[in-house]
Structure formats: structure tokens, C-alpha cells
Amino acid sequence: MAALVSVTLDIAARVAPGLAGKAAFALFIRPLGRPPLRPAEVEVMGRAERGWLTVNGASVTTYGWGDGPRPVLLVHGWSSRASRFAAFVEALRAQGHTVVAFDAPGHGESGGRAASIRDFREIINGLHREHGEFSAIVAHSIGVLSTLFTLRDGMRVERVVGIGGVAHFDYVIEGFRRSLPAGPAVVRALRGHVENRLFAGVPDIWRRLDARVDPGPARNASCSCTTPRTTRPLPPSRGRSRSPTGSVPG
């Protein structure tokens, strides 16, 4: 099936790049299934106060533990869910922090079948309007890039913690290309859709989606970038995301 899709998209990209880009993007933003709630996560998630946002027509489930000011926001990765941060919730609550999290569209308990980085940005901004300024954001995988992209809107945060973070959008596109696999014409069509449809009218979008070039307002925050083996605290003047680590689906 993947081979058939790959060939079909490759032919379409040569004949009708606009339609091919739209079709490729529809595949690109669809998560690889919904992982179930793990037994160790049930109790923590059962204590959460649930809320809902509507983003791009999808009902987004949000979670809150505590009701204090300036909470910590948790941003999950691709094909993941908020419950994967259960241990973080427990540790942060033990230190007296209020915690906020969400399931992106197509993930966890939220509706919809797909999510884009623009959806992540809208959710983060919506939770910021609801809860006020966050004291810190802890993000994983594509959630790291989504967080850094959102901070360009002017949101202020003291600390950003990135776990196995993606630093630039092209890395995600390359992962999609390899997994399909897709040829250069499909990649060009996909990039064209992102540039001309998803972010139509946004100047210099590829620079804005590349934290290696400029992390934006996050450079003024205290940043820590972690991989499975290391944790590297970065002072504000050097708070730039490193090259992406780990495997991140499109």
C-alpha cells in the first residue's frame, strides 16, 4: 500500500503539484494510531480536571492538576498523548506546581484525525489565554518545535525543557519522505502546500520553523535540551535547540 501511494503521489506531483501537495499533507499530519492509556497512567489522569477547546473543528481535551498561578505546561510529541507525562505530573505536583496538558487533535482523548504544528500553536495560545503566563513549558519531540514556534507570537516563559526535541521542520518532512518513501517531486509539492496554504502570507516561514537558525523569544529563557543519554542546561544567551534526536514520525 505504501508503495502504491508513493507511486501515485509521485505521478501526481509531476502533473498536478497542488493536488499532490494537498494529498501528501493529509497523510503527513495524520498520527500513526492512538496509543492506549497505560496502567501506570490511569490514576494520575483520573485526578485531572478536564476541559475542552475547539481547534480547526476538532474537540481538544485539556487537563489540569491544581489551580495555582503560572502553571507548568506539558506538550506531548507525535502519535503520543498527555498521559505519557504522568510521572512529570506527579513530580511537579510534589514540588507544589500547578500543571496543564492537552491531547492534540487525533491524539489521546481528543477528536479529529490529524494535527498540524499550527494546531499545536493554537492550543498552546488558547491555554495561555485561559491560565495566564506559564512558569515553564516541558515539551517532547515535535512538541518542542511547536513550542518554540508558538513563542514567536510573543508569549513569555521563564524556562523551556525540550526532550528528544525536533529543531527544524525539514527534519520532519525528511522523516515522512523516508517512511513513504517519496521522491523529490512529492517533497516539493508538500513544501509548497505548507508554504502557500498552511502558512499563506507568513513571511520567511521556513526560518520561523527552524530553531537552529533562531530560537526566537526562547533565546531569552532558560533552556534545557535532553536526549535519552544526556541533559544539557543552556544559559539564555545559548538557548538554541540542538540537532534533532531520535525518530520522529511525520
Phi, psi and chi 1 to 4 in degrees:
 res  aa     phi    psi   chi1   chi2   chi3   chi4
   1 MET       -  -42.5 -179.2   60.9   72.0      -
   2 ALA   -62.0  -39.9      -      -      -      -
   3 ALA   -64.9  -41.0      -      -      -      -
   4 LEU   -64.4  -44.8  177.5   60.9      -      -
   5 VAL   -61.6  -42.6  170.3      -      -      -
   6 SER   -60.4  -47.6  177.9      -      -      -
   7 VAL   -64.3  -44.0  171.0      -      -      -
   8 THR   -61.8  -44.6  -57.8      -      -      -
   9 LEU   -65.7  -38.2  -78.2  176.3      -      -
  10 ASP   -63.7  -42.6 -171.6   61.1      -      -
  11 ILE   -65.9  -45.5  -65.1  172.7      -      -
  12 ALA   -62.4  -37.1      -      -      -      -
  13 ALA   -64.2  -27.5      -      -      -      -
  14 ARG   -81.9  -30.7  -61.2  170.7 -171.1  -85.8
  15 VAL   -95.0  -45.5  178.3      -      -      -
  16 ALA  -138.3   78.4      -      -      -      -
  17 PRO   -58.6  -31.2   17.6  -30.0      -      -
  18 GLY   -64.2  -46.5      -      -      -      -
  19 LEU   -68.1  -38.4  -69.1  176.3      -      -
  20 ALA   -64.6  -40.2      -      -      -      -
  21 GLY   -63.6  -40.6      -      -      -      -
  22 LYS   -63.9  -43.5 -178.4  178.1 -179.9  179.4
  23 ALA   -66.8  -42.8      -      -      -      -
  24 ALA   -63.7  -39.2      -      -      -      -
  25 PHE   -65.8  -37.4 -175.5   73.0      -      -
  26 ALA   -60.9  -36.7      -      -      -      -
  27 LEU   -74.1  -39.7  -66.8  173.5      -      -
  28 PHE   -59.2  -38.0  178.4   70.1      -      -
  29 ILE   -96.7    8.6   62.5  172.9      -      -
  30 ARG   -95.6  121.0 -173.1  156.3 -177.4  168.7
  31 PRO   -62.5  158.3  -19.1   31.2      -      -
  32 LEU   -86.7   64.6  -55.6  175.7      -      -
  33 GLY    84.2  174.8      -      -      -      -
  34 ARG  -115.8  108.2  -66.6  178.5 -173.0 -107.7
  35 PRO   -64.6  140.2   23.4  -33.0      -      -
  36 PRO   -75.4  163.9   29.5  -36.0      -      -
  37 LEU   -66.7  132.1 -163.7   66.7      -      -
  38 ARG   -84.7  150.9  -66.6  171.1  178.8  167.8
  39 PRO   -53.8  -38.4  -28.5   36.1      -      -
  40 ALA   -70.0  -13.1      -      -      -      -
  41 GLU   -98.6  -13.2  -58.8  164.9   -8.2      -
  42 VAL   -60.2  -47.9  172.4      -      -      -
  43 GLU   -64.7  -43.4 -164.5  -85.5  -28.3      -
  44 VAL   -64.4  -45.7  174.0      -      -      -
  45 MET   -69.2  -27.8  -59.4  -51.6  -67.8      -
  46 GLY   -67.6  -23.4      -      -      -      -
  47 ARG   -88.5   -6.2  -73.6 -167.8  -82.9  109.7
  48 ALA   -74.9  144.2      -      -      -      -
  49 GLU   -87.6  119.1  179.9  178.3  -15.3      -
  50 ARG   -89.3  147.4  -78.4  167.0  167.8   73.7
  51 GLY  -141.1  178.2      -      -      -      -
  52 TRP  -144.2  143.6  -69.1  -89.8      -      -
  53 LEU  -126.7  155.2  -62.7  172.6      -      -
  54 THR  -110.2  120.7  -60.1      -      -      -
  55 VAL  -130.2  120.4  173.3      -      -      -
  56 ASN    52.6   37.7 -163.6   23.3      -      -
  57 GLY    84.1   -3.7      -      -      -      -
  58 ALA  -104.4  142.2      -      -      -      -
  59 SER   -81.8  120.3  176.8      -      -      -
  60 VAL  -104.6  125.4  172.1      -      -      -
  61 THR   -86.4  129.3  -56.8      -      -      -
  62 THR  -115.5  160.4   64.9      -      -      -
  63 TYR  -135.7  144.4  -52.8   92.0      -      -
  64 GLY  -141.3  140.0      -      -      -      -
  65 TRP  -126.8  112.4  -65.7  -95.0      -      -
  66 GLY    89.7  169.5      -      -      -      -
  67 ASP  -139.3   29.1   57.1    1.2      -      -
  68 GLY   -81.3  171.2      -      -      -      -
  69 PRO   -75.3  158.9   29.2  -35.2      -      -
  70 ARG    48.6   64.8  -52.1 -171.5   68.6 -119.8
  71 PRO   -73.0  172.8   29.8  -36.7      -      -
  72 VAL   -96.8  130.2  174.9      -      -      -
  73 LEU   -99.3  134.4  175.3   65.5      -      -
  74 LEU  -109.5  129.0  -52.8  177.8      -      -
  75 VAL  -123.1  110.6 -176.4      -      -      -
  76 HIS   -76.1  171.5   67.4   72.7      -      -
  77 GLY   -96.4 -170.0      -      -      -      -
  78 TRP   -72.7  140.5 -165.9 -110.7      -      -
  79 SER    54.4   33.4  -66.5      -      -      -
  80 SER  -122.9 -158.2 -173.1      -      -      -
  81 ARG  -165.3  163.6   56.6 -172.8  -62.7  155.8
  82 ALA   -60.1  -32.0      -      -      -      -
  83 SER   -61.7  -20.9   63.4      -      -      -
  84 ARG   -66.0  -13.9  -64.7  -63.0 -175.8 -102.5
  85 PHE   -93.8   14.9  -77.3  109.8      -      -
  86 ALA   -53.8  -43.1      -      -      -      -
  87 ALA   -65.3  -35.3      -      -      -      -
  88 PHE   -65.8  -41.0  -77.2   78.7      -      -
  89 VAL   -58.0  -48.1  172.8      -      -      -
  90 GLU   -60.5  -45.1  -68.0  -73.5   74.1      -
  91 ALA   -66.9  -42.1      -      -      -      -
  92 LEU   -68.1  -40.2  -71.2  166.5      -      -
  93 ARG   -65.2  -36.8  -69.9  -65.5  -65.9  144.5
  94 ALA   -63.4  -25.4      -      -      -      -
  95 GLN   -92.1    2.7  -64.4  177.6   14.3      -
  96 GLY    91.8    8.4      -      -      -      -
  97 HIS   -84.1  147.7  -65.5  -73.0      -      -
  98 THR   -86.6  144.2  -66.4      -      -      -
  99 VAL  -128.0  139.7 -177.8      -      -      -
 100 VAL  -129.1  140.7  174.0      -      -      -
 101 ALA  -149.0  175.4      -      -      -      -
 102 PHE  -157.8  160.0   63.9   89.7      -      -
 103 ASP  -103.6  122.2  -71.1  -28.6      -      -
 104 ALA   -66.2  160.8      -      -      -      -
 105 PRO   -52.9  138.8  -27.7   36.0      -      -
 106 GLY    78.6    4.4      -      -      -      -
 107 HIS  -126.6  149.6  -65.2   73.0      -      -
 108 GLY    52.2 -127.4      -      -      -      -
 109 GLU   -94.6    3.1  -63.7 -176.7   12.1      -
 110 SER   -81.9  158.6  -71.2      -      -      -
 111 GLY   -80.7 -174.7      -      -      -      -
 112 GLY    82.0  171.8      -      -      -      -
 113 ARG  -122.9   -6.9  -65.6 -175.3  176.8 -177.7
 114 ALA  -147.8  159.0      -      -      -      -
 115 ALA  -147.4  138.1      -      -      -      -
 116 SER  -112.7  168.9   70.1      -      -      -
 117 ILE   -63.3  -27.2 -167.6  170.4      -      -
 118 ARG   -67.3  -35.2 -167.7  173.5   64.2 -179.6
 119 ASP   -65.8  -43.8  -65.1  -27.8      -      -
 120 PHE   -57.4  -44.7  -86.2   78.4      -      -
 121 ARG   -61.2  -43.1  179.7 -179.2   66.9  176.1
 122 GLU   -64.6  -39.0 -172.8  170.5  -20.3      -
 123 ILE   -66.2  -47.5  -64.5  166.7      -      -
 124 ILE   -60.2  -44.1  -65.7  171.0      -      -
 125 ASN   -64.3  -38.3  -82.2  -34.5      -      -
 126 GLY   -64.1  -41.8      -      -      -      -
 127 LEU   -69.3  -32.3  -69.4  173.2      -      -
 128 HIS   -64.6  -41.6  176.6 -108.3      -      -
 129 ARG   -65.3  -35.2  -71.2 -169.0  -64.8  -89.9
 130 GLU   -76.7  -41.0  179.2 -179.9  -11.8      -
 131 HIS  -105.7  -10.6  -64.5  -82.1      -      -
 132 GLY    87.0 -171.6      -      -      -      -
 133 GLU   -63.0  133.1 -173.1  173.3  -48.7      -
 134 PHE   -84.3  141.6  -62.6  112.3      -      -
 135 SER   -77.6  -28.3   59.6      -      -      -
 136 ALA  -158.8  156.7      -      -      -      -
 137 ILE  -126.5  127.9  -61.1  178.0      -      -
 138 VAL  -111.4  121.1 -179.5      -      -      -
 139 ALA  -131.5  154.5      -      -      -      -
 140 HIS  -126.1  140.3  172.0 -123.8      -      -
 141 SER    56.9 -126.1  179.3      -      -      -
 142 ILE   -64.9  -19.3 -165.5   66.6      -      -
 143 GLY   -64.6  -26.4      -      -      -      -
 144 VAL   -68.2  -49.4  177.1      -      -      -
 145 LEU   -63.0  -40.1 -178.0   60.2      -      -
 146 SER   -61.1  -40.2  -60.2      -      -      -
 147 THR   -65.1  -48.7  -64.9      -      -      -
 148 LEU   -63.6  -37.1  -63.5  178.0      -      -
 149 PHE   -64.9  -41.5 -179.6   60.0      -      -
 150 THR   -66.5  -36.5  -55.6      -      -      -
 151 LEU   -62.2  -19.6  -70.3  176.3      -      -
 152 ARG   -67.6  -15.5  -66.2 -179.4 -175.8  -84.0
 153 ASP   -75.4   -7.3  -68.7  -18.4      -      -
 154 GLY   109.4   -1.8      -      -      -      -
 155 MET   -61.9  137.8 -178.9 -169.8  -56.2      -
 156 ARG  -103.6  140.4  -63.8 -176.1   59.7   82.9
 157 VAL  -151.7  142.3   62.7      -      -      -
 158 GLU   -77.6  -38.4  -68.9  179.1    7.5      -
 159 ARG  -135.3  142.0  -62.7  176.5  178.2   83.1
 160 VAL  -128.6  126.6  176.8      -      -      -
 161 VAL  -116.2  119.9  177.6      -      -      -
 162 GLY  -109.6  127.8      -      -      -      -
 163 ILE  -113.1  118.6  -55.9  169.0      -      -
 164 GLY    51.9   45.8      -      -      -      -
 165 GLY   -77.0  151.8      -      -      -      -
 166 VAL   -93.9  127.9  175.6      -      -      -
 167 ALA   -97.7  -18.4      -      -      -      -
 168 HIS  -150.8  148.8   57.7  101.6      -      -
 169 PHE   -68.2  -31.3 -160.6   70.2      -      -
 170 ASP   -61.0  -29.1  -81.8  -24.8      -      -
 171 TYR   -63.3  -39.2  175.3   76.6      -      -
 172 VAL   -69.4  -40.5 -170.9      -      -      -
 173 ILE   -62.6  -40.5  -68.9 -179.7      -      -
 174 GLU   -64.7  -37.7  174.5   59.5   18.6      -
 175 GLY   -63.2  -39.4      -      -      -      -
 176 PHE   -64.4  -43.9  173.0   76.2      -      -
 177 ARG   -59.3  -43.7 -174.7 -161.1   66.1   77.3
 178 ARG   -68.7  -38.1  -69.6 -165.1  -51.1  -95.0
 179 SER   -72.1  -24.1   66.8      -      -      -
 180 LEU   -72.6  -54.1 -161.0   50.8      -      -
 181 PRO   -80.8  161.6   30.5  -32.1      -      -
 182 ALA  -130.1  153.2      -      -      -      -
 183 GLY   -87.4  176.1      -      -      -      -
 184 PRO   -60.5  -33.1   -7.8   10.1      -      -
 185 ALA   -64.6  -37.6      -      -      -      -
 186 VAL   -68.3  -41.2  175.9      -      -      -
 187 VAL   -62.9  -42.7  172.4      -      -      -
 188 ARG   -61.8  -41.5  -73.3 -166.1  -61.0  -88.9
 189 ALA   -65.0  -40.9      -      -      -      -
 190 LEU   -64.7  -46.1  175.0   57.7      -      -
 191 ARG   -62.0  -37.8  -74.2  175.0   59.8   89.1
 192 GLY   -63.1  -38.7      -      -      -      -
 193 HIS   -66.6  -42.8 -176.2   86.3      -      -
 194 VAL   -61.4  -44.8  170.5      -      -      -
 195 GLU   -73.7  -40.9 -177.1  174.4   -9.9      -
 196 ASN   -97.8  -17.2  -59.2  -43.4      -      -
 197 ARG  -115.6  -57.9  -61.8  -67.9 -178.0  179.2
 198 LEU   -64.4  -42.0 -174.0   66.0      -      -
 199 PHE  -123.5   44.8  -67.1  110.8      -      -
 200 ALA   -58.9  130.7      -      -      -      -
 201 GLY    83.9   -2.4      -      -      -      -
 202 VAL   -88.8  114.7  178.8      -      -      -
 203 PRO   -70.4  143.7   26.5  -34.1      -      -
 204 ASP    54.0   45.0 -154.6   12.6      -      -
 205 ILE   -63.6  -34.9 -174.5   57.8      -      -
 206 TRP   -69.8  -31.3  -61.7  108.3      -      -
 207 ARG   -68.6  -39.8 -178.4 -177.0  179.6   90.0
 208 ARG   -66.0  -23.9  -69.8  169.6   60.6   85.8
 209 LEU   -98.9   19.8  -71.6  169.0      -      -
 210 ASP  -132.2   99.5 -167.8  -21.2      -      -
 211 ALA   -73.9  -13.0      -      -      -      -
 212 ARG   -70.0  -34.6  -59.1  167.7  -54.9  171.1
 213 VAL   -75.0  -46.9  176.5      -      -      -
 214 ASP  -161.1  112.9 -179.0    4.8      -      -
 215 PRO   -74.1    0.4   30.1  -35.9      -      -
 216 GLY    69.4 -147.3      -      -      -      -
 217 PRO   -57.8  -20.8  -25.1   35.7      -      -
 218 ALA   -63.7  -18.6      -      -      -      -
 219 ARG   -67.5  -18.6   64.3  178.3  173.2  -94.4
 220 ASN   -93.3    0.9  -62.3  -43.6      -      -
 221 ALA  -102.0  161.9      -      -      -      -
 222 SER   -78.7  119.2  174.5      -      -      -
 223 CYS  -118.0  141.8  -59.6      -      -      -
 224 SER  -127.6  128.8  -67.3      -      -      -
 225 CYS  -112.1  123.2  -59.3      -      -      -
 226 THR  -117.0  148.3   71.8      -      -      -
 227 THR  -122.3  175.1   69.8      -      -      -
 228 PRO   -57.7  -19.3  -28.3   36.8      -      -
 229 ARG  -111.2  -24.6  -63.6 -179.7 -178.8  176.8
 230 THR  -137.2  161.1   61.8      -      -      -
 231 THR  -129.6  125.2  -59.1      -      -      -
 232 ARG  -121.1  101.6  -62.7 -174.7  -65.7  -86.3
 233 PRO   -70.8  137.1   23.6  -28.8      -      -
 234 LEU  -120.5  128.3  -55.6  177.2      -      -
 235 PRO   -67.1  160.3   23.6  -32.5      -      -
 236 PRO   -51.2  -38.6  -28.3   35.2      -      -
 237 SER   -69.9  -15.7   61.0      -      -      -
 238 ARG  -124.7   21.9  -63.7  174.2   56.0 -157.4
 239 GLY   -76.4   60.6      -      -      -      -
 240 ARG  -109.4  139.6  -64.3  177.6 -179.5  -92.1
 241 SER   -66.5  140.2  -63.5      -      -      -
 242 ARG   -79.0  178.7  -61.1  -69.5 -171.5  177.5
 243 SER   -61.0  148.6  -63.2      -      -      -
 244 PRO   -63.9  146.7   22.0  -32.2      -      -
 245 THR  -125.3  155.3   59.0      -      -      -
 246 GLY    79.9 -179.5      -      -      -      -
 247 SER  -104.5  121.8  175.3      -      -      -
 248 VAL  -121.8  113.0 -177.9      -      -      -
 249 PRO   -63.7  163.2  -16.0   29.0      -      -
 250 GLY   -68.2      -      -      -      -      -
